[in-house]
Amino acid sequence: MNRFAFILVLLPGLLSGCESRTTPSTQPKSGFIAVVGVGQDDPYWPVIRGTALRTFHELESVGLSIRVEAPATSSVNSQRKILEQLRDKGVRGVCVQVTDGLALKTTLESMADRGIQITTMFGTVATSKPINRIVIDEDAVGRAVATALIDTLDGRGNIAVLHADSRGKSWTDRWKAFERQMSMQQGIRTLLRYDCGGDPVRAERIVRDTMERYPRLVGWAVMGNWLLIDQENKPSPSPLPDGCRMVACDPAPAVWPGFSRGECSAMVAGRYDELVEHAVTGCIGSVLNMNRATHRVAVGVRIVTREDLTQFKRDWADWSSVEATHDATSGDR
């Protein structure tokens, strides 16, 4: 569904949603919305910034302007300060990239209490306040990892799994969906499962130790990109030996060098542009109608192979591009 069709479908739903807390207001359709990232050095920030500005421009939302802001370096504390400043400046709605929902909860709840329309994206915040949630379909991620791994290994062999269950529900959902999908086939057997907590150093140590003890493993299913980056989110060589295949997730730019060298057979990516489009259009719809209904959208995924990487890079560049806009400002800090 294109972004124009989506907002036309969304607006009636926002007006009549079963979770509506207030009736639509007759407030003037003016003011501004904001898109707030966790940091300009975050790998997804170029996509968030470019897609948000482009989507806003194409919707031509009369009477509203947009601000796109993020700290210079990733910091939830700095992100929270930006949100508090926007709250005091009279922002009508915000789209927030969430990497630590607990740290942002109090600030976002106070904004919601003031009638500011809140839309979270990428991550979520556990709250009873009317907050819209736009996320990657984690079940679809897990199923896609299984599909890609079965195809990579021709449906045969013993594997290990690296997950991050201890980091929270979304990571658990991803891993459990993978396990359910794998249980439907018989040719590939999962011998070992490890929780690395999303730590690249710990992930590498687990893999090296495991391969010493189980050198005949033919593959790894990795629920993140931890074997291709270091703790500073920079490219890092895979610790897997030649002949052992890997399917992983989240092909941000830092993993592209290792991916292009063949260190990973396939990676599962979210539809990141669609995620930001849904967040911006949903936020605009809520602001223009002053409706407190909540909605949740889970966007789909795609499997990227080494052969697809060049096209994926082009897509990433397109998502990150910022066309000339009117009545829009960028407030990168």
Residue pairs with C-beta under 8 A, 6 or more apart in sequence:
1 9
3 55
3 58
3 59
3 277
3 281
4 58
4 59
6 277
6 278
6 281
7 59
7 281
7 284
7 285
10 281
10 282
10 285
10 295
11 285
11 288
11 289
13 293
13 295
14 282
14 285
14 286
14 289
14 291
14 293
14 295
15 24
15 289
15 291
15 293
16 293
17 291
17 293
17 294
17 295
18 293
19 130
19 293
19 294
20 291
20 292
20 293
21 130
21 292
21 293
22 290
22 291
22 292
23 291
24 289
24 290
24 291
25 290
27 290
28 63
29 62
29 63
29 64
29 287
29 288
30 63
30 64
31 63
31 64
31 65
31 90
31 91
31 92
31 287
32 64
32 65
32 66
32 67
32 91
32 92
33 56
33 64
33 65
33 66
33 67
33 91
33 92
33 93
33 94
33 95
33 117
33 280
33 283
33 284
33 287
34 66
34 67
34 68
34 69
34 86
34 91
34 93
34 94
34 95
34 331
35 48
35 49
35 52
35 66
35 67
35 68
35 69
35 94
35 95
35 276
35 279
35 280
36 69
36 70
36 79
36 82
36 83
36 86
36 94
36 95
36 96
36 97
37 44
37 45
37 48
37 49
37 68
37 69
37 70
37 79
37 97
38 45
38 70
38 71
38 74
38 75
38 76
38 79
38 97
38 99
39 45
39 70
39 71
39 72
39 73
39 74
39 75
39 78
39 79
40 70
40 71
40 72
40 73
40 332
40 333
41 72
41 73
41 74
41 233
42 70
42 74
42 97
42 99
43 233
43 252
43 253
43 254
44 97
44 122
44 252
44 272
45 70
45 97
46 316
46 319
46 320
47 272
47 273
47 276
47 316
47 319
47 320
48 68
48 97
48 121
48 276
49 68
49 70
49 320
49 322
49 330
49 332
50 319
50 320
50 321
50 322
51 272
51 273
51 276
51 277
51 280
51 319
51 320
52 66
52 68
52 95
52 276
52 279
52 280
53 66
53 68
53 322
53 323
53 325
53 328
53 330
54 321
54 322
54 323
54 325
55 276
55 277
55 280
55 281
56 66
56 280
56 284
56 325
56 328
57 323
57 324
57 325
57 326
57 328
59 280
59 281
59 284
61 284
61 288
64 92
64 284
64 287
64 288
64 327
65 327
65 328
65 329
66 280
66 327
66 328
66 329
67 86
67 91
67 329
67 330
67 331
68 328
68 329
68 330
68 331
68 332
69 82
69 86
69 330
69 331
69 332
69 333
70 79
70 82
70 97
70 332
70 333
71 78
71 79
71 82
71 333
72 332
72 333
74 99
76 99
76 100
76 103
76 104
77 103
78 333
79 96
79 97
79 104
80 103
80 104
80 107
82 333
83 94
83 96
83 104
83 107
83 108
83 111
84 107
86 94
87 107
87 110
87 111
87 114
87 116
91 111
91 116
92 116
92 117
92 287
93 116
93 117
93 118
93 119
93 283
93 284
93 286
93 287
94 111
94 116
94 117
94 118
94 119
94 283
95 119
95 120
95 121
95 276
95 279
95 280
95 283
96 104
96 108
96 118
96 119
96 120
96 121
97 121
97 122
97 123
98 104
98 120
98 121
98 122
98 123
98 124
98 125
99 122
99 123
100 123
101 120
101 123
101 124
101 125
101 126
102 125
102 126
104 125
105 125
105 126
105 127
108 118
108 120
108 125
108 127
108 129
108 131
109 127
109 129
111 118
112 118
112 127
112 129
112 130
112 131
113 129
115 290
117 132
117 283
117 286
117 287
118 129
118 130
118 131
118 132
119 131
119 132
119 133
119 134
119 279
119 282
119 283
119 286
120 131
120 132
120 133
120 134
121 134
121 135
121 275
121 276
121 278
121 279
122 135
122 136
122 275
123 135
123 170
124 133
124 135
124 170
125 131
130 292
130 293
130 294
131 294
132 279
132 282
132 283
132 286
132 294
132 295
132 296
132 297
133 294
133 295
133 296
133 297
134 275
134 278
134 279
134 282
134 296
134 297
134 299
135 170
135 275
135 296
135 297
135 298
135 299
136 170
136 270
136 271
136 275
136 298
136 299
136 301
137 270
137 298
137 299
137 300
137 301
138 170
138 171
138 173
138 174
138 177
138 298
139 173
139 174
139 177
140 177
140 298
140 300
140 301
141 174
141 177
141 223
141 249
141 268
141 270
141 301
142 173
142 174
142 175
142 176
142 177
142 178
142 179
142 180
142 181
142 223
143 177
143 178
143 180
143 181
144 268
144 301
144 302
144 303
145 174
145 178
145 221
145 223
145 247
145 248
145 249
145 268
146 177
146 178
146 181
146 182
146 221
147 181
147 303
148 247
148 265
148 266
148 268
148 303
148 305
149 159
149 182
149 188
149 219
149 221
149 245
149 247
149 266
150 182
150 185
150 187
150 188
151 266
152 219
152 245
152 247
152 265
152 266
153 159
153 188
153 218
153 219
153 245
155 185
155 187
155 188
156 187
156 188
156 218
157 187
157 188
157 189
157 217
157 218
157 219
158 188
158 189
158 190
158 191
158 214
158 216
158 217
158 218
159 188
159 189
159 190
159 191
159 217
159 218
159 219
159 220
159 221
160 190
160 191
160 192
160 193
160 194
160 210
160 214
160 217
160 219
160 220
160 221
161 175
161 178
161 179
161 190
161 192
161 193
161 194
161 220
161 221
161 222
161 223
162 194
162 196
162 203
162 206
162 207
162 220
162 221
162 222
162 223
162 224
162 226
162 227
163 171
163 174
163 175
163 193
163 194
163 195
163 196
163 223
164 171
164 175
164 195
164 196
164 197
164 198
164 223
164 224
165 171
165 172
165 175
165 195
166 195
166 197
167 197
167 198
171 198
171 223
171 224
174 223
174 249
175 223
178 221
178 223
179 190
182 188
182 190
188 219
190 221
191 214
191 217
192 210
192 214
192 217
194 206
194 210
196 202
196 203
196 206
196 226
198 224
198 226
199 226
199 231
200 226
200 227
200 229
200 230
200 231
200 236
201 230
201 231
203 222
203 226
203 227
204 226
204 227
204 236
204 239
207 220
207 227
207 239
207 240
208 239
210 217
211 217
211 239
211 240
211 241
211 244
215 241
217 244
218 243
218 244
218 245
219 244
219 245
219 246
219 247
220 227
220 240
220 244
220 245
220 246
220 247
221 246
221 247
222 246
222 247
222 248
222 249
223 248
223 249
224 248
224 249
224 250
225 248
225 249
225 250
225 251
225 252
225 254
225 255
225 267
227 236
227 238
227 239
227 240
227 246
227 248
227 263
227 264
228 235
228 236
228 238
228 248
228 254
228 255
228 258
228 259
228 263
228 264
229 235
229 236
229 254
229 255
230 236
233 252
233 254
234 254
235 254
235 255
235 256
235 257
235 258
236 258
237 258
237 263
238 246
238 258
238 263
238 264
240 246
240 263
245 265
246 263
246 264
246 265
247 264
247 265
247 266
247 267
247 268
248 255
248 264
248 266
248 267
248 268
249 267
249 268
249 269
250 267
250 268
250 269
250 270
251 259
251 267
251 269
251 304
251 309
251 312
253 316
255 264
255 267
256 309
256 313
258 264
259 267
259 306
259 309
260 306
260 309
262 306
264 306
265 305
265 306
266 303
266 304
266 305
266 306
267 303
267 304
268 301
268 302
268 303
268 304
269 301
269 302
269 303
269 304
269 312
270 299
270 300
270 301
271 299
271 300
271 301
271 302
272 319
273 315
273 318
273 319
274 299
274 300
275 299
276 319
278 297
278 299
282 295
282 297
285 291
286 292
286 293
304 312
322 330
